[in-house]
Amino acid sequence: MCNNNTDTESCRCIAEILAIINVLQQNATTAETCLDTCDRGFLGCGTNSLNCNTRPVTLYLSNGVPLSIPTVKDSVDCGDAGVVCSSVFRVEKLDGCCCTLRVLATNPDTTSEFPYVSTNSFFTVNLNCVCCLRCLSDTYVECL
């Protein structure tokens, strides 16, 4: 799955975008314009939008499959019966090519305007193993 490259330059593209997302989430402010890119300089879409604090992301491996992680800490395999997994994550920390992410789960409250809820499931990924990053719509996620 990984490209077996330990050169930190090879993960720069994705790492730089995740670094921007991490800073935005820490500062969680809005701006006047609305560019629809992963690295736009604010969360939300204008001053009248929801108070967004998260830019959810999905990461894809070199085989084109999205990374999927259990939504609870004690589960080890998404193939196990009854294990709920998610491919939606919140950036929590970035250190070079290592990124710590929180797994987000689908909000069980179908009447909520917020599509995801926070979990206590975290993981660290080597960005050298990630080939594609997809940003989802900014939202509010209450942390546990």
Buried (B, 14 or more C-beta within 10 A) or exposed (E): EEEEEEEEEBBBEBBEBBBBBBEBBEEBEBBEEEEEEBBBEBBBBEEEBBEBBBBBBBBBBEEEEEBBBBBEEEBEEBEEEEBBBBBBBBBBEBEEBBBBBBBBBEBEEEEEEBBBBBBEBBBEBBBBBBBEBEBBEBBBBEEE
